[in-house]
Amino acid sequence: MRALSQLKSLLSPELFRKVQPTKAQLSKVLGQAAFSRLHGLGHIVRSPFGRSTRVAAPTVTLDGDCQAGRVYLVGAGSGDVELLTLKAARLLQQADAVVYDRLVGDDVLALIPAGHERYYVGKERGHHSVPQAEIGALLVKLAGQGKSVVRLKGGDPGVFGRMGEELAALAEAGVRAEIVPGITAASAAAAGMGIPLTDRAHAQQLRFITAQLCRKDGEPDWATLARQDETLIFYMGLTKVEAICTGLRRAGLPDDWPIMLVANASLPEQASLIGTLADMPHKLAASPLPSPCLIVVGSVVRMVETSPAAAQPAAEPLVR
């Protein structure tokens, strides 16, 4: 929590406008390592061919302002507050109102100052949720009251986040909007397991698919998905694992083709299962995972076994 409070202080516009801290003061507050990472104190760019160039130290400016009557469609990332973008954190500090989803973590919400308006509009399987039309109407209403509004979505707002519908509602009402991307679950899950999403030896293509298509009245074109030169990422597919495995095997992928399930990517409670298309349904039945859960299909999954960045239990630190 100390790191979180330091981040909140650092991102506060009042800190920069009123106090205008020196580099020495910021270094003292944050610690030299954190300050160096933020302000890029290294001045020398080294060439692999032996020459070095001295450049000006870069700085990060956090002095923008939320605009009244504008809606910011912001990605909250995968859950880890440290993976939140600086711009997203600044907007959360400044916005008059925040409209947020179920998958936004408590540490991220803690960046919202006390007294600022919050509206929960999360959707959850099997529970009452706010209709999408009402969410759009709420954004229009708040902006119409002259408030700066952050529409906070888990992951990236443009990846299966219904952002298009909200943009349409804002456009119809003549409300200006701005999009702030976030780290999507696919990137967080792959990073958490220590693998790339693409690799020259494994996958030259990457495809994101919503598993909501795996319904009785419609399903993906399995024949076009059953390729061995790409990585498939299925979102919202925890209840569709068996259908996915069956569909891909029926379309031609081998029974031993790798598949990985990652739940709560980037969070301390991250959990995973690795198997094949043939055995994953049985593995999941024996060791259920919670939602949200991402499904990764492709030979890149095999890289987990040898990756130096693969997730390790806290009691078994990875030796580099």
Buried (B, 14 or more C-beta within 10 A) or exposed (E): EEEBEBBBBBBBBEBBEEEEBEEEEBBEBBEEEBBBEBBEBEEEEEEEEEEEEEEEEEEEEBEEEBEEBBBBBBBBBBBBBEBBBBBBBBBBBBBBBBBBBBBBBEBBBBBBEEEBEEBEBEBEEEEEBBEBEEBBEBBBBBBEEEBBBBBBBBBBBBBBBBBEEBBEBBEEBEBEBBBBBBBBBBBBBBBBBBBBBBBEEBBEEBBBBBBEBBEEEEBBEBEEBBBEEBBBBBBBBBEBBBBBBBBBBEBEBEEEBBBBBBBBBBBEEBBBBBBBBBBBBEBBEEEEBEEBBBBBBBBBBBBBEEBEBBBEEEEEEEEE
